[in-house]
Amino acid sequence: MKLRAKQFRVKEGEKLRLAKWPTEVSPFYKSKDDYEKCLRQHVEDLSSRQNLLYAHNRYALLII
């Protein structure tokens, strides 16, 4: 799963009309089972990183 961030970037000084901006991306998964597997992997990865930061007691992680 890889998101092509370039398609969402706006160059500095460039005018942006949100009405013309795409609001949908193509799916990253082939089926519902594939999606759930991918989601489970990401949750596990995020959880382990969060535990690492919590144990360090110095940094925070904000995900939007």
ChimeraX attribute file (.defattr): number of C-alpha atoms within 10 A of each C-alpha:
attribute: neighborCount
match mode: 1-to-1
recipient: residues
	/A:1	7
	/A:2	5
	/A:3	11
	/A:4	9
	/A:5	7
	/A:6	7
	/A:7	10
	/A:8	11
	/A:9	8
	/A:10	10
	/A:11	8
	/A:12	6
	/A:13	6
	/A:14	7
	/A:15	8
	/A:16	10
	/A:17	7
	/A:18	8
	/A:19	7
	/A:20	7
	/A:21	10
	/A:22	9
	/A:23	8
	/A:24	6
	/A:25	9
	/A:26	6
	/A:27	10
	/A:28	12
	/A:29	13
	/A:30	8
	/A:31	10
	/A:32	9
	/A:33	10
	/A:34	12
	/A:35	14
	/A:36	12
	/A:37	13
	/A:38	14
	/A:39	12
	/A:40	12
	/A:41	12
	/A:42	12
	/A:43	12
	/A:44	11
	/A:45	11
	/A:46	13
	/A:47	12
	/A:48	12
	/A:49	13
	/A:50	15
	/A:51	11
	/A:52	12
	/A:53	14
	/A:54	13
	/A:55	10
	/A:56	10
	/A:57	9
	/A:58	7
	/A:59	10
	/A:60	9
	/A:61	10
	/A:62	4
	/A:63	3
	/A:64	3
